[in-house]
Amino acid sequence: MLRAVIFDFDGLILDTESPEYLTFVEMYREHGAELPLREWARVVGCSDSDFDPYAYLEKCTGKKLDRETLERRRRQRHLALIETKGVMPGVRDVLNQARSLGWKIGLASSSAREWVENHLSRLGLRPYFQCICTREDVERTKPDPALYRRALHCLGVEPSEAVALEDSPNGALAAKRAGLKCIVVPNDVTRRFDFGEVDLRLDSLEELDLEALAEKWDHAE
């Protein structure tokens, strides 16, 4: 029986994914190169990826880059774009649904704690979360299941009692490896990715009725 929901952060609660990809695409085009989405997919939702976008750009151009200067400029552009973003559609409603149902609410993110905490506070969402697990809490981030296992332990629930909300294949794989049901809500970047086996795919969290879905899944077991 479901009694907990665990959110991803980047790309699900706040669309940081689209601006990040955009800033790298802009950088590549300035150097006369293209960044294939299939390559970028390796880093989405994961902080341990073996894909280095700067090394790939150097390979494309055949030139050594001033990475520090390029990253500083790109990050400034990324942060400026994020500041224009609000909470993704349906997020507040799902949080309120979970709270009304008496469910425990957690978060599992491959990003840094400071990044997640600061944005949640800025968006007025921090009070909803009883447990926040970030990359500092584990040795390996998504698609490794460690973040979800830690969140489950923190919330005091079994995998069968929680559902994960994700926007990336790496995140969905981590949730499934940890034994959770997983609902994916792709964003503008990840909607073109292959998610493999998930329990439900939605276009927006506005479509999610936790109570109805929990009842349906409970009766199906």
PyMOL CGO cylinders between C-alpha atoms (Angstrom):
from pymol import cmd
from pymol.cgo import CYLINDER

trace = [
    CYLINDER, 0.00, 0.00, 0.00, 1.44, 3.35, -1.04, 0.3, 1, 1, 1, 1, 1, 1,
    CYLINDER, 1.44, 3.35, -1.04, 2.12, 5.85, 1.71, 0.3, 1, 1, 1, 1, 1, 1,
    CYLINDER, 2.12, 5.85, 1.71, 5.08, 7.86, 0.43, 0.3, 1, 1, 1, 1, 1, 1,
    CYLINDER, 5.08, 7.86, 0.43, 6.16, 9.81, -2.64, 0.3, 1, 1, 1, 1, 1, 1,
    CYLINDER, 6.16, 9.81, -2.64, 9.75, 10.65, -3.53, 0.3, 1, 1, 1, 1, 1, 1,
    CYLINDER, 9.75, 10.65, -3.53, 10.45, 13.48, -5.96, 0.3, 1, 1, 1, 1, 1, 1,
    CYLINDER, 10.45, 13.48, -5.96, 13.42, 14.08, -8.20, 0.3, 1, 1, 1, 1, 1, 1,
    CYLINDER, 13.42, 14.08, -8.20, 14.40, 17.76, -8.36, 0.3, 1, 1, 1, 1, 1, 1,
    CYLINDER, 14.40, 17.76, -8.36, 16.09, 19.01, -11.53, 0.3, 1, 1, 1, 1, 1, 1,
    CYLINDER, 16.09, 19.01, -11.53, 13.75, 18.87, -14.50, 0.3, 1, 1, 1, 1, 1, 1,
    CYLINDER, 13.75, 18.87, -14.50, 10.79, 17.71, -12.42, 0.3, 1, 1, 1, 1, 1, 1,
    CYLINDER, 10.79, 17.71, -12.42, 10.22, 20.37, -9.75, 0.3, 1, 1, 1, 1, 1, 1,
    CYLINDER, 10.22, 20.37, -9.75, 12.24, 23.08, -11.47, 0.3, 1, 1, 1, 1, 1, 1,
    CYLINDER, 12.24, 23.08, -11.47, 13.21, 22.94, -15.14, 0.3, 1, 1, 1, 1, 1, 1,
    CYLINDER, 13.21, 22.94, -15.14, 16.95, 23.37, -14.84, 0.3, 1, 1, 1, 1, 1, 1,
    CYLINDER, 16.95, 23.37, -14.84, 17.56, 20.69, -17.49, 0.3, 1, 1, 1, 1, 1, 1,
    CYLINDER, 17.56, 20.69, -17.49, 16.37, 22.60, -20.56, 0.3, 1, 1, 1, 1, 1, 1,
    CYLINDER, 16.37, 22.60, -20.56, 18.42, 25.74, -19.76, 0.3, 1, 1, 1, 1, 1, 1,
    CYLINDER, 18.42, 25.74, -19.76, 21.55, 23.66, -19.07, 0.3, 1, 1, 1, 1, 1, 1,
    CYLINDER, 21.55, 23.66, -19.07, 21.30, 21.81, -22.37, 0.3, 1, 1, 1, 1, 1, 1,
    CYLINDER, 21.30, 21.81, -22.37, 20.59, 25.10, -24.16, 0.3, 1, 1, 1, 1, 1, 1,
    CYLINDER, 20.59, 25.10, -24.16, 23.70, 26.76, -22.74, 0.3, 1, 1, 1, 1, 1, 1,
    CYLINDER, 23.70, 26.76, -22.74, 25.90, 23.90, -23.92, 0.3, 1, 1, 1, 1, 1, 1,
    CYLINDER, 25.90, 23.90, -23.92, 24.23, 23.89, -27.36, 0.3, 1, 1, 1, 1, 1, 1,
    CYLINDER, 24.23, 23.89, -27.36, 24.94, 27.63, -27.62, 0.3, 1, 1, 1, 1, 1, 1,
    CYLINDER, 24.94, 27.63, -27.62, 28.58, 27.08, -26.64, 0.3, 1, 1, 1, 1, 1, 1,
    CYLINDER, 28.58, 27.08, -26.64, 29.01, 24.30, -29.19, 0.3, 1, 1, 1, 1, 1, 1,
    CYLINDER, 29.01, 24.30, -29.19, 27.50, 26.40, -31.98, 0.3, 1, 1, 1, 1, 1, 1,
    CYLINDER, 27.50, 26.40, -31.98, 29.84, 29.27, -31.15, 0.3, 1, 1, 1, 1, 1, 1,
    CYLINDER, 29.84, 29.27, -31.15, 32.63, 26.82, -31.93, 0.3, 1, 1, 1, 1, 1, 1,
    CYLINDER, 32.63, 26.82, -31.93, 30.97, 25.51, -35.10, 0.3, 1, 1, 1, 1, 1, 1,
    CYLINDER, 30.97, 25.51, -35.10, 29.94, 22.20, -33.52, 0.3, 1, 1, 1, 1, 1, 1,
    CYLINDER, 29.94, 22.20, -33.52, 26.77, 20.38, -32.49, 0.3, 1, 1, 1, 1, 1, 1,
    CYLINDER, 26.77, 20.38, -32.49, 25.97, 18.57, -29.22, 0.3, 1, 1, 1, 1, 1, 1,
    CYLINDER, 25.97, 18.57, -29.22, 23.95, 15.43, -30.03, 0.3, 1, 1, 1, 1, 1, 1,
    CYLINDER, 23.95, 15.43, -30.03, 21.07, 14.79, -27.66, 0.3, 1, 1, 1, 1, 1, 1,
    CYLINDER, 21.07, 14.79, -27.66, 22.01, 11.10, -27.49, 0.3, 1, 1, 1, 1, 1, 1,
    CYLINDER, 22.01, 11.10, -27.49, 25.34, 12.10, -25.92, 0.3, 1, 1, 1, 1, 1, 1,
    CYLINDER, 25.34, 12.10, -25.92, 23.78, 14.62, -23.56, 0.3, 1, 1, 1, 1, 1, 1,
    CYLINDER, 23.78, 14.62, -23.56, 21.32, 11.97, -22.35, 0.3, 1, 1, 1, 1, 1, 1,
    CYLINDER, 21.32, 11.97, -22.35, 24.20, 10.32, -20.50, 0.3, 1, 1, 1, 1, 1, 1,
    CYLINDER, 24.20, 10.32, -20.50, 24.52, 13.20, -18.03, 0.3, 1, 1, 1, 1, 1, 1,
    CYLINDER, 24.52, 13.20, -18.03, 20.86, 14.03, -17.36, 0.3, 1, 1, 1, 1, 1, 1,
    CYLINDER, 20.86, 14.03, -17.36, 19.90, 13.08, -13.82, 0.3, 1, 1, 1, 1, 1, 1,
    CYLINDER, 19.90, 13.08, -13.82, 23.42, 11.86, -13.01, 0.3, 1, 1, 1, 1, 1, 1,
    CYLINDER, 23.42, 11.86, -13.01, 26.49, 13.54, -11.49, 0.3, 1, 1, 1, 1, 1, 1,
    CYLINDER, 26.49, 13.54, -11.49, 28.76, 10.54, -12.11, 0.3, 1, 1, 1, 1, 1, 1,
    CYLINDER, 28.76, 10.54, -12.11, 28.50, 10.36, -15.90, 0.3, 1, 1, 1, 1, 1, 1,
    CYLINDER, 28.50, 10.36, -15.90, 31.59, 9.52, -17.95, 0.3, 1, 1, 1, 1, 1, 1,
    CYLINDER, 31.59, 9.52, -17.95, 30.52, 12.03, -20.61, 0.3, 1, 1, 1, 1, 1, 1,
    CYLINDER, 30.52, 12.03, -20.61, 32.62, 15.22, -20.51, 0.3, 1, 1, 1, 1, 1, 1,
    CYLINDER, 32.62, 15.22, -20.51, 30.98, 17.88, -22.70, 0.3, 1, 1, 1, 1, 1, 1,
    CYLINDER, 30.98, 17.88, -22.70, 34.20, 19.91, -22.84, 0.3, 1, 1, 1, 1, 1, 1,
    CYLINDER, 34.20, 19.91, -22.84, 36.30, 16.93, -23.90, 0.3, 1, 1, 1, 1, 1, 1,
    CYLINDER, 36.30, 16.93, -23.90, 33.69, 16.11, -26.55, 0.3, 1, 1, 1, 1, 1, 1,
    CYLINDER, 33.69, 16.11, -26.55, 33.78, 19.72, -27.82, 0.3, 1, 1, 1, 1, 1, 1,
    CYLINDER, 33.78, 19.72, -27.82, 37.59, 19.61, -27.99, 0.3, 1, 1, 1, 1, 1, 1,
    CYLINDER, 37.59, 19.61, -27.99, 37.30, 16.39, -29.99, 0.3, 1, 1, 1, 1, 1, 1,
    CYLINDER, 37.30, 16.39, -29.99, 34.79, 18.03, -32.37, 0.3, 1, 1, 1, 1, 1, 1,
    CYLINDER, 34.79, 18.03, -32.37, 36.90, 21.15, -32.93, 0.3, 1, 1, 1, 1, 1, 1,
    CYLINDER, 36.90, 21.15, -32.93, 40.37, 19.64, -32.65, 0.3, 1, 1, 1, 1, 1, 1,
    CYLINDER, 40.37, 19.64, -32.65, 41.33, 22.52, -30.35, 0.3, 1, 1, 1, 1, 1, 1,
    CYLINDER, 41.33, 22.52, -30.35, 42.29, 22.86, -26.69, 0.3, 1, 1, 1, 1, 1, 1,
    CYLINDER, 42.29, 22.86, -26.69, 39.74, 24.98, -24.82, 0.3, 1, 1, 1, 1, 1, 1,
    CYLINDER, 39.74, 24.98, -24.82, 39.94, 27.38, -21.91, 0.3, 1, 1, 1, 1, 1, 1,
    CYLINDER, 39.94, 27.38, -21.91, 37.46, 25.29, -19.91, 0.3, 1, 1, 1, 1, 1, 1,
    CYLINDER, 37.46, 25.29, -19.91, 37.46, 27.51, -16.83, 0.3, 1, 1, 1, 1, 1, 1,
    CYLINDER, 37.46, 27.51, -16.83, 36.46, 30.63, -18.75, 0.3, 1, 1, 1, 1, 1, 1,
    CYLINDER, 36.46, 30.63, -18.75, 33.89, 28.81, -20.87, 0.3, 1, 1, 1, 1, 1, 1,
    CYLINDER, 33.89, 28.81, -20.87, 32.29, 27.14, -17.84, 0.3, 1, 1, 1, 1, 1, 1,
    CYLINDER, 32.29, 27.14, -17.84, 32.14, 30.39, -15.88, 0.3, 1, 1, 1, 1, 1, 1,
    CYLINDER, 32.14, 30.39, -15.88, 30.39, 32.12, -18.77, 0.3, 1, 1, 1, 1, 1, 1,
    CYLINDER, 30.39, 32.12, -18.77, 28.07, 29.18, -19.41, 0.3, 1, 1, 1, 1, 1, 1,
    CYLINDER, 28.07, 29.18, -19.41, 27.12, 28.87, -15.75, 0.3, 1, 1, 1, 1, 1, 1,
    CYLINDER, 27.12, 28.87, -15.75, 26.25, 32.55, -15.51, 0.3, 1, 1, 1, 1, 1, 1,
    CYLINDER, 26.25, 32.55, -15.51, 23.97, 32.16, -18.51, 0.3, 1, 1, 1, 1, 1, 1,
    CYLINDER, 23.97, 32.16, -18.51, 22.45, 28.98, -17.02, 0.3, 1, 1, 1, 1, 1, 1,
    CYLINDER, 22.45, 28.98, -17.02, 21.69, 30.64, -13.67, 0.3, 1, 1, 1, 1, 1, 1,
    CYLINDER, 21.69, 30.64, -13.67, 20.16, 33.65, -15.40, 0.3, 1, 1, 1, 1, 1, 1,
    CYLINDER, 20.16, 33.65, -15.40, 17.83, 31.41, -17.39, 0.3, 1, 1, 1, 1, 1, 1,
    CYLINDER, 17.83, 31.41, -17.39, 16.81, 29.43, -14.28, 0.3, 1, 1, 1, 1, 1, 1,
    CYLINDER, 16.81, 29.43, -14.28, 15.89, 32.61, -12.43, 0.3, 1, 1, 1, 1, 1, 1,
    CYLINDER, 15.89, 32.61, -12.43, 13.09, 33.10, -14.98, 0.3, 1, 1, 1, 1, 1, 1,
    CYLINDER, 13.09, 33.10, -14.98, 11.64, 29.65, -14.20, 0.3, 1, 1, 1, 1, 1, 1,
    CYLINDER, 11.64, 29.65, -14.20, 8.91, 28.87, -11.70, 0.3, 1, 1, 1, 1, 1, 1,
    CYLINDER, 8.91, 28.87, -11.70, 7.72, 25.58, -10.24, 0.3, 1, 1, 1, 1, 1, 1,
    CYLINDER, 7.72, 25.58, -10.24, 6.81, 23.04, -12.91, 0.3, 1, 1, 1, 1, 1, 1,
    CYLINDER, 6.81, 23.04, -12.91, 3.05, 22.60, -13.55, 0.3, 1, 1, 1, 1, 1, 1,
    CYLINDER, 3.05, 22.60, -13.55, 1.28, 20.31, -11.12, 0.3, 1, 1, 1, 1, 1, 1,
    CYLINDER, 1.28, 20.31, -11.12, 4.09, 20.09, -8.55, 0.3, 1, 1, 1, 1, 1, 1,
    CYLINDER, 4.09, 20.09, -8.55, 2.34, 22.07, -5.82, 0.3, 1, 1, 1, 1, 1, 1,
    CYLINDER, 2.34, 22.07, -5.82, -0.89, 20.19, -6.41, 0.3, 1, 1, 1, 1, 1, 1,
    CYLINDER, -0.89, 20.19, -6.41, 0.80, 16.78, -6.05, 0.3, 1, 1, 1, 1, 1, 1,
    CYLINDER, 0.80, 16.78, -6.05, 2.60, 17.95, -2.91, 0.3, 1, 1, 1, 1, 1, 1,
    CYLINDER, 2.60, 17.95, -2.91, -0.71, 19.09, -1.44, 0.3, 1, 1, 1, 1, 1, 1,
    CYLINDER, -0.71, 19.09, -1.44, -2.36, 15.81, -2.45, 0.3, 1, 1, 1, 1, 1, 1,
    CYLINDER, -2.36, 15.81, -2.45, 0.36, 13.82, -0.68, 0.3, 1, 1, 1, 1, 1, 1,
    CYLINDER, 0.36, 13.82, -0.68, 0.09, 16.00, 2.41, 0.3, 1, 1, 1, 1, 1, 1,
    CYLINDER, 0.09, 16.00, 2.41, -3.72, 15.63, 2.49, 0.3, 1, 1, 1, 1, 1, 1,
    CYLINDER, -3.72, 15.63, 2.49, -3.39, 11.84, 2.21, 0.3, 1, 1, 1, 1, 1, 1,
    CYLINDER, -3.39, 11.84, 2.21, -0.97, 11.80, 5.12, 0.3, 1, 1, 1, 1, 1, 1,
    CYLINDER, -0.97, 11.80, 5.12, 1.81, 10.45, 2.91, 0.3, 1, 1, 1, 1, 1, 1,
    CYLINDER, 1.81, 10.45, 2.91, 5.47, 10.95, 3.68, 0.3, 1, 1, 1, 1, 1, 1,
    CYLINDER, 5.47, 10.95, 3.68, 7.28, 13.17, 1.17, 0.3, 1, 1, 1, 1, 1, 1,
    CYLINDER, 7.28, 13.17, 1.17, 10.91, 12.83, 0.23, 0.3, 1, 1, 1, 1, 1, 1,
    CYLINDER, 10.91, 12.83, 0.23, 13.34, 14.00, -2.42, 0.3, 1, 1, 1, 1, 1, 1,
    CYLINDER, 13.34, 14.00, -2.42, 16.24, 12.16, -4.08, 0.3, 1, 1, 1, 1, 1, 1,
    CYLINDER, 16.24, 12.16, -4.08, 18.53, 14.24, -6.27, 0.3, 1, 1, 1, 1, 1, 1,
    CYLINDER, 18.53, 14.24, -6.27, 21.91, 13.72, -7.90, 0.3, 1, 1, 1, 1, 1, 1,
    CYLINDER, 21.91, 13.72, -7.90, 22.58, 17.44, -7.46, 0.3, 1, 1, 1, 1, 1, 1,
    CYLINDER, 22.58, 17.44, -7.46, 24.35, 19.15, -4.56, 0.3, 1, 1, 1, 1, 1, 1,
    CYLINDER, 24.35, 19.15, -4.56, 22.44, 19.79, -1.33, 0.3, 1, 1, 1, 1, 1, 1,
    CYLINDER, 22.44, 19.79, -1.33, 23.03, 23.54, -1.41, 0.3, 1, 1, 1, 1, 1, 1,
    CYLINDER, 23.03, 23.54, -1.41, 21.63, 23.75, -4.95, 0.3, 1, 1, 1, 1, 1, 1,
    CYLINDER, 21.63, 23.75, -4.95, 18.48, 21.81, -4.05, 0.3, 1, 1, 1, 1, 1, 1,
    CYLINDER, 18.48, 21.81, -4.05, 17.85, 23.44, -0.68, 0.3, 1, 1, 1, 1, 1, 1,
    CYLINDER, 17.85, 23.44, -0.68, 18.33, 26.98, -1.97, 0.3, 1, 1, 1, 1, 1, 1,
    CYLINDER, 18.33, 26.98, -1.97, 15.93, 26.52, -4.88, 0.3, 1, 1, 1, 1, 1, 1,
    CYLINDER, 15.93, 26.52, -4.88, 13.31, 24.77, -2.74, 0.3, 1, 1, 1, 1, 1, 1,
    CYLINDER, 13.31, 24.77, -2.74, 13.43, 27.65, -0.27, 0.3, 1, 1, 1, 1, 1, 1,
    CYLINDER, 13.43, 27.65, -0.27, 13.24, 30.23, -3.08, 0.3, 1, 1, 1, 1, 1, 1,
    CYLINDER, 13.24, 30.23, -3.08, 10.20, 28.46, -4.51, 0.3, 1, 1, 1, 1, 1, 1,
    CYLINDER, 10.20, 28.46, -4.51, 8.52, 28.12, -1.11, 0.3, 1, 1, 1, 1, 1, 1,
    CYLINDER, 8.52, 28.12, -1.11, 8.52, 24.31, -1.25, 0.3, 1, 1, 1, 1, 1, 1,
    CYLINDER, 8.52, 24.31, -1.25, 11.03, 23.33, 1.45, 0.3, 1, 1, 1, 1, 1, 1,
    CYLINDER, 11.03, 23.33, 1.45, 8.42, 22.75, 4.24, 0.3, 1, 1, 1, 1, 1, 1,
    CYLINDER, 8.42, 22.75, 4.24, 6.78, 19.94, 2.27, 0.3, 1, 1, 1, 1, 1, 1,
    CYLINDER, 6.78, 19.94, 2.27, 9.80, 17.62, 2.42, 0.3, 1, 1, 1, 1, 1, 1,
    CYLINDER, 9.80, 17.62, 2.42, 10.50, 15.43, 5.42, 0.3, 1, 1, 1, 1, 1, 1,
    CYLINDER, 10.50, 15.43, 5.42, 13.64, 14.02, 3.88, 0.3, 1, 1, 1, 1, 1, 1,
    CYLINDER, 13.64, 14.02, 3.88, 16.05, 15.33, 1.24, 0.3, 1, 1, 1, 1, 1, 1,
    CYLINDER, 16.05, 15.33, 1.24, 18.84, 13.11, -0.09, 0.3, 1, 1, 1, 1, 1, 1,
    CYLINDER, 18.84, 13.11, -0.09, 21.50, 14.55, -2.40, 0.3, 1, 1, 1, 1, 1, 1,
    CYLINDER, 21.50, 14.55, -2.40, 24.81, 13.50, -3.92, 0.3, 1, 1, 1, 1, 1, 1,
    CYLINDER, 24.81, 13.50, -3.92, 26.68, 14.23, -0.70, 0.3, 1, 1, 1, 1, 1, 1,
    CYLINDER, 26.68, 14.23, -0.70, 24.78, 11.39, 0.97, 0.3, 1, 1, 1, 1, 1, 1,
    CYLINDER, 24.78, 11.39, 0.97, 25.90, 8.56, -1.33, 0.3, 1, 1, 1, 1, 1, 1,
    CYLINDER, 25.90, 8.56, -1.33, 28.97, 7.21, -3.09, 0.3, 1, 1, 1, 1, 1, 1,
    CYLINDER, 28.97, 7.21, -3.09, 27.21, 6.90, -6.45, 0.3, 1, 1, 1, 1, 1, 1,
    CYLINDER, 27.21, 6.90, -6.45, 24.32, 8.94, -7.83, 0.3, 1, 1, 1, 1, 1, 1,
    CYLINDER, 24.32, 8.94, -7.83, 21.60, 7.88, -10.27, 0.3, 1, 1, 1, 1, 1, 1,
    CYLINDER, 21.60, 7.88, -10.27, 21.24, 5.49, -12.08, 0.3, 1, 1, 1, 1, 1, 1,
    CYLINDER, 21.24, 5.49, -12.08, 22.65, 3.77, -8.99, 0.3, 1, 1, 1, 1, 1, 1,
    CYLINDER, 22.65, 3.77, -8.99, 19.75, 3.09, -6.56, 0.3, 1, 1, 1, 1, 1, 1,
    CYLINDER, 19.75, 3.09, -6.56, 21.62, 4.41, -3.49, 0.3, 1, 1, 1, 1, 1, 1,
    CYLINDER, 21.62, 4.41, -3.49, 19.79, 7.77, -3.35, 0.3, 1, 1, 1, 1, 1, 1,
    CYLINDER, 19.79, 7.77, -3.35, 16.39, 6.10, -3.39, 0.3, 1, 1, 1, 1, 1, 1,
    CYLINDER, 16.39, 6.10, -3.39, 17.41, 3.50, -0.84, 0.3, 1, 1, 1, 1, 1, 1,
    CYLINDER, 17.41, 3.50, -0.84, 18.63, 6.26, 1.47, 0.3, 1, 1, 1, 1, 1, 1,
    CYLINDER, 18.63, 6.26, 1.47, 15.41, 8.22, 1.01, 0.3, 1, 1, 1, 1, 1, 1,
    CYLINDER, 15.41, 8.22, 1.01, 13.33, 5.13, 1.81, 0.3, 1, 1, 1, 1, 1, 1,
    CYLINDER, 13.33, 5.13, 1.81, 15.33, 4.54, 4.98, 0.3, 1, 1, 1, 1, 1, 1,
    CYLINDER, 15.33, 4.54, 4.98, 15.01, 8.21, 5.95, 0.3, 1, 1, 1, 1, 1, 1,
    CYLINDER, 15.01, 8.21, 5.95, 11.23, 8.13, 5.47, 0.3, 1, 1, 1, 1, 1, 1,
    CYLINDER, 11.23, 8.13, 5.47, 10.89, 4.77, 7.22, 0.3, 1, 1, 1, 1, 1, 1,
    CYLINDER, 10.89, 4.77, 7.22, 9.03, 3.04, 4.39, 0.3, 1, 1, 1, 1, 1, 1,
    CYLINDER, 9.03, 3.04, 4.39, 9.54, -0.06, 2.27, 0.3, 1, 1, 1, 1, 1, 1,
    CYLINDER, 9.54, -0.06, 2.27, 10.08, 0.14, -1.52, 0.3, 1, 1, 1, 1, 1, 1,
    CYLINDER, 10.08, 0.14, -1.52, 6.57, -1.27, -2.09, 0.3, 1, 1, 1, 1, 1, 1,
    CYLINDER, 6.57, -1.27, -2.09, 5.12, 1.63, -0.09, 0.3, 1, 1, 1, 1, 1, 1,
    CYLINDER, 5.12, 1.63, -0.09, 6.61, 4.45, -2.18, 0.3, 1, 1, 1, 1, 1, 1,
    CYLINDER, 6.61, 4.45, -2.18, 6.33, 5.86, -5.67, 0.3, 1, 1, 1, 1, 1, 1,
    CYLINDER, 6.33, 5.86, -5.67, 9.07, 7.85, -7.38, 0.3, 1, 1, 1, 1, 1, 1,
    CYLINDER, 9.07, 7.85, -7.38, 8.46, 10.82, -9.65, 0.3, 1, 1, 1, 1, 1, 1,
    CYLINDER, 8.46, 10.82, -9.65, 11.17, 11.25, -12.28, 0.3, 1, 1, 1, 1, 1, 1,
    CYLINDER, 11.17, 11.25, -12.28, 11.94, 13.10, -15.50, 0.3, 1, 1, 1, 1, 1, 1,
    CYLINDER, 11.94, 13.10, -15.50, 15.05, 11.27, -16.73, 0.3, 1, 1, 1, 1, 1, 1,
    CYLINDER, 15.05, 11.27, -16.73, 15.98, 7.70, -17.74, 0.3, 1, 1, 1, 1, 1, 1,
    CYLINDER, 15.98, 7.70, -17.74, 18.86, 7.69, -15.24, 0.3, 1, 1, 1, 1, 1, 1,
    CYLINDER, 18.86, 7.69, -15.24, 16.48, 8.66, -12.44, 0.3, 1, 1, 1, 1, 1, 1,
    CYLINDER, 16.48, 8.66, -12.44, 13.80, 6.18, -13.48, 0.3, 1, 1, 1, 1, 1, 1,
    CYLINDER, 13.80, 6.18, -13.48, 16.36, 3.37, -13.61, 0.3, 1, 1, 1, 1, 1, 1,
    CYLINDER, 16.36, 3.37, -13.61, 17.59, 4.27, -10.13, 0.3, 1, 1, 1, 1, 1, 1,
    CYLINDER, 17.59, 4.27, -10.13, 14.04, 4.16, -8.76, 0.3, 1, 1, 1, 1, 1, 1,
    CYLINDER, 14.04, 4.16, -8.76, 13.23, 0.82, -10.36, 0.3, 1, 1, 1, 1, 1, 1,
    CYLINDER, 13.23, 0.82, -10.36, 16.53, -0.68, -9.18, 0.3, 1, 1, 1, 1, 1, 1,
    CYLINDER, 16.53, -0.68, -9.18, 15.56, 0.38, -5.64, 0.3, 1, 1, 1, 1, 1, 1,
    CYLINDER, 15.56, 0.38, -5.64, 12.25, -1.48, -6.01, 0.3, 1, 1, 1, 1, 1, 1,
    CYLINDER, 12.25, -1.48, -6.01, 9.90, 1.50, -6.28, 0.3, 1, 1, 1, 1, 1, 1,
    CYLINDER, 9.90, 1.50, -6.28, 7.08, 2.11, -8.69, 0.3, 1, 1, 1, 1, 1, 1,
    CYLINDER, 7.08, 2.11, -8.69, 8.07, 4.99, -10.95, 0.3, 1, 1, 1, 1, 1, 1,
    CYLINDER, 8.07, 4.99, -10.95, 6.05, 7.66, -12.74, 0.3, 1, 1, 1, 1, 1, 1,
    CYLINDER, 6.05, 7.66, -12.74, 7.96, 9.61, -15.36, 0.3, 1, 1, 1, 1, 1, 1,
    CYLINDER, 7.96, 9.61, -15.36, 7.10, 13.14, -16.42, 0.3, 1, 1, 1, 1, 1, 1,
    CYLINDER, 7.10, 13.14, -16.42, 9.58, 14.06, -19.18, 0.3, 1, 1, 1, 1, 1, 1,
    CYLINDER, 9.58, 14.06, -19.18, 10.53, 17.69, -19.73, 0.3, 1, 1, 1, 1, 1, 1,
    CYLINDER, 10.53, 17.69, -19.73, 11.34, 19.44, -23.01, 0.3, 1, 1, 1, 1, 1, 1,
    CYLINDER, 11.34, 19.44, -23.01, 14.77, 17.80, -23.19, 0.3, 1, 1, 1, 1, 1, 1,
    CYLINDER, 14.77, 17.80, -23.19, 14.05, 14.31, -21.86, 0.3, 1, 1, 1, 1, 1, 1,
    CYLINDER, 14.05, 14.31, -21.86, 10.77, 13.63, -23.68, 0.3, 1, 1, 1, 1, 1, 1,
    CYLINDER, 10.77, 13.63, -23.68, 12.81, 12.31, -26.61, 0.3, 1, 1, 1, 1, 1, 1,
    CYLINDER, 12.81, 12.31, -26.61, 14.72, 9.80, -24.48, 0.3, 1, 1, 1, 1, 1, 1,
    CYLINDER, 14.72, 9.80, -24.48, 14.02, 6.08, -24.09, 0.3, 1, 1, 1, 1, 1, 1,
    CYLINDER, 14.02, 6.08, -24.09, 12.85, 5.43, -20.51, 0.3, 1, 1, 1, 1, 1, 1,
    CYLINDER, 12.85, 5.43, -20.51, 12.70, 1.66, -20.60, 0.3, 1, 1, 1, 1, 1, 1,
    CYLINDER, 12.70, 1.66, -20.60, 10.26, 0.00, -18.19, 0.3, 1, 1, 1, 1, 1, 1,
    CYLINDER, 10.26, 0.00, -18.19, 8.34, 2.43, -16.00, 0.3, 1, 1, 1, 1, 1, 1,
    CYLINDER, 8.34, 2.43, -16.00, 4.93, 2.18, -14.34, 0.3, 1, 1, 1, 1, 1, 1,
    CYLINDER, 4.93, 2.18, -14.34, 3.33, 5.30, -15.82, 0.3, 1, 1, 1, 1, 1, 1,
    CYLINDER, 3.33, 5.30, -15.82, 4.28, 8.13, -18.16, 0.3, 1, 1, 1, 1, 1, 1,
    CYLINDER, 4.28, 8.13, -18.16, 2.55, 11.52, -17.98, 0.3, 1, 1, 1, 1, 1, 1,
    CYLINDER, 2.55, 11.52, -17.98, 2.89, 14.73, -19.96, 0.3, 1, 1, 1, 1, 1, 1,
    CYLINDER, 2.89, 14.73, -19.96, 2.51, 16.79, -16.79, 0.3, 1, 1, 1, 1, 1, 1,
    CYLINDER, 2.51, 16.79, -16.79, 2.09, 16.33, -13.04, 0.3, 1, 1, 1, 1, 1, 1,
    CYLINDER, 2.09, 16.33, -13.04, -1.18, 18.18, -13.51, 0.3, 1, 1, 1, 1, 1, 1,
    CYLINDER, -1.18, 18.18, -13.51, -2.55, 14.82, -14.70, 0.3, 1, 1, 1, 1, 1, 1,
    CYLINDER, -2.55, 14.82, -14.70, -1.64, 12.95, -11.51, 0.3, 1, 1, 1, 1, 1, 1,
    CYLINDER, -1.64, 12.95, -11.51, -4.28, 11.95, -8.97, 0.3, 1, 1, 1, 1, 1, 1,
    CYLINDER, -4.28, 11.95, -8.97, -2.34, 10.15, -6.23, 0.3, 1, 1, 1, 1, 1, 1,
    CYLINDER, -2.34, 10.15, -6.23, -5.36, 8.79, -4.40, 0.3, 1, 1, 1, 1, 1, 1,
    CYLINDER, -5.36, 8.79, -4.40, -6.99, 7.32, -7.51, 0.3, 1, 1, 1, 1, 1, 1,
    CYLINDER, -6.99, 7.32, -7.51, -3.70, 5.88, -8.73, 0.3, 1, 1, 1, 1, 1, 1,
    CYLINDER, -3.70, 5.88, -8.73, -2.87, 4.30, -5.35, 0.3, 1, 1, 1, 1, 1, 1,
    CYLINDER, -2.87, 4.30, -5.35, -6.30, 2.72, -5.20, 0.3, 1, 1, 1, 1, 1, 1,
    CYLINDER, -6.30, 2.72, -5.20, -5.91, 1.34, -8.72, 0.3, 1, 1, 1, 1, 1, 1,
    CYLINDER, -5.91, 1.34, -8.72, -2.47, -0.11, -8.04, 0.3, 1, 1, 1, 1, 1, 1,
    CYLINDER, -2.47, -0.11, -8.04, -3.49, -1.55, -4.66, 0.3, 1, 1, 1, 1, 1, 1,
    CYLINDER, -3.49, -1.55, -4.66, -6.44, -3.40, -6.24, 0.3, 1, 1, 1, 1, 1, 1,
    CYLINDER, -6.44, -3.40, -6.24, -4.23, -4.71, -9.03, 0.3, 1, 1, 1, 1, 1, 1,
    CYLINDER, -4.23, -4.71, -9.03, -1.86, -6.43, -6.59, 0.3, 1, 1, 1, 1, 1, 1,
]
cmd.load_cgo(trace, "trace")
